[in-house]
Amino acid sequence: MATEVYRESFERRTKTVRYLRFLEGLADTQVGPIYLGMWGALAFFSYLLCVFITAIGFGEQVGYNPIRFLRELPVLTLYPPPPSAGLRMAPLQEGGYWQLATLFLSLTLVFWTIRIWTRAVANGLRPMVPIAFSAALFLYAAIYIIHPIWVNSWNEAPPHGLRGILLWTNHFSVKYGNFYYNPFHMVSIFGLLGSTLILAMHGATILATLAYGAHREIDEIEKSDEGTHRAQLLWRWVMGFNATAYSIHQWALGFATLTAVAGAIGVLLSGPVEPDWFQWACRADIVSGLQKACVP
Amino acid sequence: MSIENNPAPPGAVAVYDERQRTILRGELAGLVAMTVLALGGVIALSMALADWRGFQGWRADSTYNYAGVQQINFVEYLNRQKQAIAQPSVEALQAYNVWQQKNPQTVNVQVLTQYLGPQYNTTAKVFEYMSKYFTPGVGQSCEYCHNLENFAAYDKPQKTVAKAMLIMQFELQTKWIDSIPRPEGQPLYQLQCATCHYGKAQFWNTDQKNVPTIENLAMFGIAGGGNPTQYDMKHYGITLNGKPPASYEIVDDKLLAARPDAKGEVNYFQVTATKDTPPGLNDTYRNQAAMYHMNTALAVGCDFCHYGGYFKSYVLQDGTFKWPKSQARHMLGMVQDIAINWFPQMPKADPTRGDLAQPNCWMCHRGHVVPPGAYTPGEGEVPQKVSDPQIKPLVDLPVPAPKLPPQ
């Protein structure tokens, strides 16, 4: 079989391959070779610095006591500078740690994206994965960098920490008058639910047609009465139309990127453009039955 | 090259498919295992957080009701705390009998007659009030404040403190409690010693308050989710007398500084943004800390006061007015008044004791909507506003215009 032949020749070319048999049920058992390269090394060291700075910041908060560190890890938080600091560099304990950690976290994400891009090109692939990843990167940048710079305060960015990020989500929504009424948040949720639905449909369809060899896509795709053929027939029966083996992945990518991009736009418009989304919804007259809570 | 021209070797497809089925079974097993692990992790984390705080659920012991009706009274509260109700001692009763026979009319009683009326001119009537409210309220017999040979004397500093506290109680009642916005039919309760003291002369002190143990955090109000660190305080911008307090307090410097504007509007917490709102989320964080404190202190959820769709609103989607939000706003004014005007000038029985605790919601509410220590007054127990109180407020703190249902 074509894929088997390719694998064997590939394995002969490398000496760094390991097999982890316990992964058999979950993933390909082959581990390695890994390509590091300049961008990989930069991403790795940048992330290491980010983790190190965060650990120092957390450590200071618990007096470098390992027991307290473990116990309070879920609530330990590296805060951005106070509002009075604006966009200036703050002292380490008053947001400076956060600024450094965020700088290196941002660099890590940029380096990682470049790394995926260069590897995709080197592999002769279209750079769809780094493009998809940039959607998430855009959401990250909107939340951590663009919005704070636009409103002139790092204080609007989320802190680093398990509880901190959850609190930020709540507080950002409360400050801007309930994010559920932000239309871009609505579209983002649409994308989130849509991509989840499409992923579930696709995954379930492929697994359902296993007996007909749908996992051997290239081989059986041209053959009548095989897995892909039946999968497409199933959805045509159920919905009246079907995606193709190619277009389903376009749908999935589209919905998934929509989640991040719409979310980012929603964050960027909050504050400078619309400070109170509930009142926006009142003006847009989409709060049917809730008008009594609108401020005239 | 089509597959028909190059068929797979005999049996190869079956072997390949069997391998794929194995993988599928492994994936399903992995999925189940991950779900169990994730759920277990969430449960373990919740239990760990719960252990830290002695958390029993927001409404564990709640008197959750919108009618403002007291669910348990002071006696029941003490029973639940396994705390005995104080009575006057035998010596005190004997001394009182002697004093009463010698002085059937009061000697130098000022505050009770001034606020409650001239019927408190008899020693028996004053004794009735004292043994009904003072003794159980502060958990002490008469001799804690009084010289048993001369009940009128001021030779114990505790009596000076008690007198000042009584004036504060009546002043707070007439200024804040009597003017609380409330729907028709909701009962109006009174303050008494027990409303704050709950049977203890010193119900907390500054030393206790500044040690953020689990018990103290529960008592003084915490912002939910583990011990606050000094980093939390710096981040929220919470300061008390210019320094970050060791535990979350509802009263901080910013809250103390909040005043009604010319229209009587007061924004204790700037939360929902407008076009002019300065950037930063610290005020929102700070507000949330205070809100968690109220959750704990009254054992209610957010929707007790708020319309969850829009926290800023006083009106539910069906037009129902949220009285508790209006009342909480009013009560914050009273907390300010206590912190600014009363505690700083309160005499101290023991000068080495340090500052008095900052007032907060827990001080009176103790996990109930209507404080168990509040009471329904009997005849002649309702204080009247007096024109010339013996202790005057340090700052003329205006009462904000009450938030009332739209007409």
Chai-1 contact restraints between the chains, C-beta under 6 A:
chainA,res_idxA,chainB,res_idxB,connection_type,confidence,min_distance_angstrom,max_distance_angstrom,comment,restraint_id
A,E24,B,G26,contact,1.0,0.0,6.0,A-B,restraint_1
A,G25,B,I23,contact,1.0,0.0,6.0,A-B,restraint_2
A,G25,B,G26,contact,1.0,0.0,6.0,A-B,restraint_3
A,G25,B,E27,contact,1.0,0.0,6.0,A-B,restraint_4
A,G25,B,G30,contact,1.0,0.0,6.0,A-B,restraint_5
A,L26,B,G26,contact,1.0,0.0,6.0,A-B,restraint_6
A,L26,B,G30,contact,1.0,0.0,6.0,A-B,restraint_7
A,Q61,B,T229,contact,1.0,0.0,6.0,A-B,restraint_8
A,Q61,B,Y231,contact,1.0,0.0,6.0,A-B,restraint_9
A,E72,B,G226,contact,1.0,0.0,6.0,A-B,restraint_10
A,V75,B,G225,contact,1.0,0.0,6.0,A-B,restraint_11
A,V75,B,G226,contact,1.0,0.0,6.0,A-B,restraint_12
A,Y79,B,H235,contact,1.0,0.0,6.0,A-B,restraint_13
A,P83,B,G280,contact,1.0,0.0,6.0,A-B,restraint_14
A,P83,B,N282,contact,1.0,0.0,6.0,A-B,restraint_15
A,E94,B,K234,contact,1.0,0.0,6.0,A-B,restraint_16
A,V151,B,P279,contact,1.0,0.0,6.0,A-B,restraint_17
A,N152,B,P279,contact,1.0,0.0,6.0,A-B,restraint_18
A,S153,B,P279,contact,1.0,0.0,6.0,A-B,restraint_19
A,S153,B,G280,contact,1.0,0.0,6.0,A-B,restraint_20
A,N155,B,G280,contact,1.0,0.0,6.0,A-B,restraint_21
A,N155,B,L281,contact,1.0,0.0,6.0,A-B,restraint_22
A,N155,B,N282,contact,1.0,0.0,6.0,A-B,restraint_23
A,E156,B,P279,contact,1.0,0.0,6.0,A-B,restraint_24
A,E156,B,L281,contact,1.0,0.0,6.0,A-B,restraint_25
A,R163,B,G225,contact,1.0,0.0,6.0,A-B,restraint_26
A,H171,B,L281,contact,1.0,0.0,6.0,A-B,restraint_27
A,H171,B,T284,contact,1.0,0.0,6.0,A-B,restraint_28
A,H171,B,Y285,contact,1.0,0.0,6.0,A-B,restraint_29
A,V174,B,T284,contact,1.0,0.0,6.0,A-B,restraint_30
A,K175,B,A273,contact,1.0,0.0,6.0,A-B,restraint_31
A,K175,B,T284,contact,1.0,0.0,6.0,A-B,restraint_32
A,Y176,B,A273,contact,1.0,0.0,6.0,A-B,restraint_33
A,G177,B,T272,contact,1.0,0.0,6.0,A-B,restraint_34
A,N178,B,Y310,contact,1.0,0.0,6.0,A-B,restraint_35
A,H215,B,Q20,contact,1.0,0.0,6.0,A-B,restraint_36
A,D219,B,I3,contact,1.0,0.0,6.0,A-B,restraint_37
A,P275,B,A273,contact,1.0,0.0,6.0,A-B,restraint_38
A,P275,B,T274,contact,1.0,0.0,6.0,A-B,restraint_39
A,P275,B,K275,contact,1.0,0.0,6.0,A-B,restraint_40
A,D276,B,T272,contact,1.0,0.0,6.0,A-B,restraint_41
A,F278,B,Y310,contact,1.0,0.0,6.0,A-B,restraint_42
A,G289,B,Q317,contact,1.0,0.0,6.0,A-B,restraint_43
A,L290,B,Q317,contact,1.0,0.0,6.0,A-B,restraint_44
A,K292,B,V315,contact,1.0,0.0,6.0,A-B,restraint_45
A,K292,B,G319,contact,1.0,0.0,6.0,A-B,restraint_46
A,A293,B,Y307,contact,1.0,0.0,6.0,A-B,restraint_47
A,A293,B,Y310,contact,1.0,0.0,6.0,A-B,restraint_48
A,A293,B,S313,contact,1.0,0.0,6.0,A-B,restraint_49
A,A293,B,V315,contact,1.0,0.0,6.0,A-B,restraint_50
